[in-house]
Amino acid sequence: GFGYWFLENDESQTTFVSEDISIEPGTTKAVLVFNSGQQVKLTDSIAFEQAIEKFKPNGQVDKAIEYNKIIVPRGGEYNLVLADGTSVMINSDSKLNVPDRFEGKERRVRLEGEALFHVARDVEHPFIVETVGGDVTVLGTVFNVNAYSDEDYVQTTLVEGSVAFQGKGMADAKTISPGEQITYDLQTNGINVERVNTDIFTAWTEGKWIIEGMRLDEIMKQLARWYDVQFSFSAPEYKERRFTGVVRKYEDLNGVLDMIEKTTNVKFIINGRNVTIT
C-alpha cells in the first residue's frame, strides 16, 4: 500500500513547453484601495467609476484631498478614466495613486510600474506623473511611462504632444518631442534621449508586444508580470540571447515560449508556475 501511494504521488510536474500545459494570459483586473482602507475589486473599466461614486464620502467639498490607490496585480491590466477626462491604461504589477478630485494649479498622480496616459488638455493645470525617479509634466498629450521598482531606470516615451521630465538628480527639466524617448538612470542620474518607434513601447495596450533585438532576460520580465510566473536561467549567458518578433499578448504562454524557442535556440521547462530557461 505504501509503495502504491509513493509511486502515485511522486509523479513529476515538469514538462517541456512543447507539451500541452496551458498557462493563460492576464485579464482585466485591479483593486481600488481608498484612503480609508476600504478595498473594492475592479473587473472592468466601468467598475472604477461606480466604486468612486458609491464610496465617495459626504461633504467632500470641505474635505482635504485624499489619494486612493489602484493596484494592478501580476497577470492583470486595467483601463480607467480620471475625473478630468484623462484615460490611463495600467500594465501588470503596477500601482497608480490618484486624488479623489483635482484641485489647485496642477493635476498630480503617482505611478509605480507602467502606464499609457491620454491626458485631457488643460493649459492652466499641468498634469504631473510622479515616479520614484522624477516627475513627468504635461499639458495634454499621449505618452508611456515605465517606472517599475525592480528596474534601475525610469523611461518616458512620447507619442504626441510635449512632455518635460525632471529626474530627482536633475537641476532642470528636459523636454522631449513626439517620437522621442528619455531614459533616466537611477544609479548615475544620467539621461539619454533618442528617437524611437513609439509603437514598440505602446503596443502592449493593443494586445501585442513588438520586440526588436531585445535581450531574453528583459523579455522574461515582461512575460513574468503578465502571466504571473517565475523565470530562471540555468546559465547566465542565456540572458544575452536576443529576440525579434511580434508576440500576441492574449495567447497562452506556451505559444509565446514556443515561438521564442524556435528562433533563439533555447528550451523552456515548465514546472507549475516556474519556468527554467536552458
C-alpha positions in Angstrom: 0.0 0.0 0.0 2.8 2.4 0.9 4.6 1.6 -2.4 1.5 2.3 -4.4 0.9 5.6 -2.6 4.6 6.6 -3.1 4.5 5.9 -6.8 1.2 7.8 -7.4 2.4 10.9 -5.5 5.9 11.0 -6.9 5.0 11.9 -10.4 7.0 14.8 -11.8 5.2 18.0 -12.7 8.0 19.1 -15.0 7.3 19.4 -18.8 8.8 21.0 -21.8 6.8 23.8 -23.3 6.1 21.8 -26.4 3.9 19.5 -24.3 0.4 20.9 -23.9 0.3 22.5 -20.4 -1.5 25.8 -20.7 -0.7 29.0 -18.7 -3.4 31.5 -19.5 -2.6 35.2 -20.2 -3.6 38.0 -17.8 -7.0 39.6 -17.6 -8.7 42.9 -16.8 -8.5 43.3 -13.0 -7.4 45.6 -10.3 -8.0 46.5 -6.6 -9.1 50.1 -5.6 -7.8 50.9 -2.2 -9.4 54.0 -0.7 -7.6 56.3 1.7 -9.8 55.0 4.4 -8.6 51.4 3.8 -11.8 50.3 2.1 -11.0 47.9 -0.8 -13.0 47.2 -3.9 -12.2 44.7 -6.6 -12.4 46.1 -10.2 -13.1 43.8 -13.1 -13.9 46.3 -15.8 -13.3 50.0 -16.6 -16.8 50.9 -15.5 -16.3 49.4 -12.1 -13.8 52.2 -11.2 -16.3 55.0 -11.8 -19.1 53.1 -10.0 -16.8 52.4 -7.0 -15.7 56.1 -6.8 -19.4 57.2 -6.9 -20.6 54.6 -4.4 -17.9 55.2 -1.8 -17.5 59.0 -2.2 -17.8 60.5 1.3 -20.4 63.1 2.1 -19.3 66.7 2.4 -16.4 66.0 0.0 -16.1 69.7 -1.0 -14.9 70.7 2.5 -12.5 67.7 2.9 -8.8 67.7 2.2 -7.8 65.9 -1.0 -7.2 62.2 -0.4 -5.3 59.8 -2.6 -6.7 56.5 -3.5 -4.6 53.7 -4.9 -5.3 51.4 -7.9 -3.3 48.2 -7.7 -3.0 46.0 -10.8 -1.5 42.7 -9.8 0.7 40.4 -11.9 -1.4 38.8 -14.5 -3.7 41.8 -14.8 -4.2 45.2 -16.6 -6.7 47.9 -16.1 -8.0 50.9 -18.1 -9.7 53.8 -16.3 -10.8 57.5 -16.8 -9.9 60.1 -14.2 -12.1 62.9 -13.1 -10.5 65.4 -15.6 -11.2 63.1 -18.6 -7.6 61.7 -18.7 -7.6 58.0 -19.6 -4.9 55.7 -18.2 -4.1 52.1 -19.3 -2.2 50.5 -16.4 0.1 47.5 -17.0 0.6 44.4 -14.9 2.3 44.7 -11.5 1.7 48.4 -11.2 0.3 50.9 -8.8 -1.3 54.3 -9.5 -2.2 56.8 -6.8 -4.9 59.2 -7.8 -6.7 62.0 -5.8 -10.4 61.8 -5.2 -10.6 65.1 -7.1 -8.2 67.6 -8.9 -7.9 71.0 -7.2 -5.3 73.8 -7.3 -2.8 74.6 -10.0 -1.8 71.0 -11.0 -3.2 67.5 -11.6 -0.8 65.1 -9.9 -0.7 61.3 -9.8 1.9 58.8 -8.6 3.0 55.8 -10.6 4.9 52.7 -9.8 5.1 50.4 -12.8 4.0 51.1 -16.3 1.0 53.0 -17.8 0.0 54.8 -21.0 -1.6 58.2 -20.5 -4.0 60.1 -22.8 -4.1 63.4 -20.9 -7.0 65.8 -21.2 -5.6 69.1 -22.3 -5.7 71.9 -19.7 -3.1 74.7 -20.1 -3.7 76.2 -16.7 -3.5 72.9 -14.8 -0.5 70.8 -15.9 -0.7 67.0 -15.5 2.2 65.6 -13.5 3.1 61.9 -13.2 5.3 61.4 -10.1 7.7 58.4 -10.2 10.4 57.1 -7.9 13.0 58.7 -10.2 11.4 62.0 -11.1 8.3 63.8 -12.5 6.8 63.9 -16.0 4.9 67.2 -16.6 2.5 67.7 -19.5 -0.4 69.9 -20.6 -2.2 67.4 -22.9 -0.6 64.6 -24.7 -0.1 60.8 -25.2 2.9 59.2 -23.5 4.0 55.9 -21.9 5.9 55.8 -18.6 7.9 52.8 -17.4 8.9 53.1 -13.8 9.0 49.6 -12.2 10.6 49.3 -8.8 12.8 46.4 -9.9 14.3 48.4 -12.8 17.3 50.8 -12.5 15.8 53.4 -14.8 12.6 55.5 -15.5 11.6 55.7 -19.2 9.2 58.1 -20.8 8.1 57.6 -24.5 6.2 60.5 -26.1 3.6 59.6 -28.8 2.1 63.1 -29.3 2.2 66.5 -27.7 5.1 67.6 -25.4 6.4 66.4 -22.0 9.1 67.6 -19.7 10.9 65.1 -17.4 12.9 66.1 -14.3 14.7 63.4 -12.5 15.4 63.8 -8.8 19.0 64.3 -9.5 18.5 66.8 -12.3 18.8 70.6 -11.9 16.5 71.4 -14.8 13.7 69.5 -16.7 14.3 68.0 -20.1 11.6 68.5 -22.7 11.2 65.9 -25.5 9.2 65.9 -28.7 6.9 63.3 -30.3 8.8 60.2 -31.3 11.4 60.7 -28.7 12.2 58.7 -25.6 14.0 59.8 -22.4 15.7 57.3 -20.2 16.8 58.3 -16.7 19.4 56.2 -14.9 18.5 55.9 -11.2 22.1 54.9 -10.3 24.1 57.6 -12.1 21.4 60.3 -12.6 22.3 60.3 -16.3 19.8 60.8 -19.1 19.6 59.6 -22.6 17.2 61.0 -25.3 16.7 59.2 -28.6 14.2 58.8 -31.4 12.3 55.5 -31.3 9.5 53.7 -32.9 6.8 54.5 -30.3 4.7 51.6 -31.4 7.2 49.3 -29.8 6.6 50.9 -26.4 2.8 51.3 -26.6 1.8 48.0 -28.4 1.2 46.3 -25.1 -2.0 48.4 -24.8 -3.2 47.0 -28.2 -2.9 43.3 -27.4 0.7 42.6 -28.6 4.3 43.1 -27.9 6.6 44.4 -30.7 10.1 43.2 -29.9 13.2 44.3 -31.7 16.5 42.8 -30.7 15.6 42.7 -27.0 17.6 40.7 -24.5 16.0 37.5 -23.4 16.1 38.5 -19.7 14.2 41.7 -20.4 11.6 39.8 -22.4 11.2 37.4 -19.5 10.5 40.3 -17.1 7.5 41.3 -19.2 6.2 37.8 -19.5 6.6 37.1 -15.8 4.4 40.1 -14.9 1.7 39.3 -17.5 1.5 35.6 -17.0 2.3 35.7 -13.2 5.1 33.2 -13.5 8.8 33.0 -12.4 11.6 32.6 -14.9 15.1 31.3 -14.0 18.2 30.8 -16.2 20.2 27.7 -16.0 23.2 29.6 -17.2 23.8 33.4 -17.2 24.9 33.6 -20.8 21.3 32.7 -22.0 20.2 36.1 -20.7 22.1 37.7 -23.6 20.2 35.9 -26.3 18.2 38.4 -28.4 14.8 38.0 -30.0 12.9 40.0 -32.6 9.2 39.4 -33.4 5.6 40.3 -32.7 4.0 38.4 -29.9 0.3 38.2 -29.3 -0.4 39.2 -25.7 -3.6 37.3 -25.2 -2.2 33.9 -26.3 -1.4 31.3 -23.7 2.2 31.3 -22.5 3.0 28.0 -24.3 2.5 29.6 -27.7 4.7 32.5 -26.8 7.5 30.4 -25.5 7.3 28.0 -28.4 7.9 30.9 -30.8 10.9 32.1 -28.8 12.3 28.5 -28.7 12.3 28.3 -32.5 14.3 31.5 -33.1 16.7 31.7 -30.1 17.8 28.1 -29.7 16.8 27.9 -26.0 14.4 25.5 -24.3 11.8 26.3 -21.7 11.0 23.8 -19.0 7.7 24.4 -17.1 7.2 23.2 -13.5 3.9 24.6 -12.2 4.4 28.4 -12.4 8.1 28.2 -12.5 9.9 28.2 -15.9 13.5 27.3 -16.4 15.4 28.5 -19.5 18.1 26.1 -20.7 
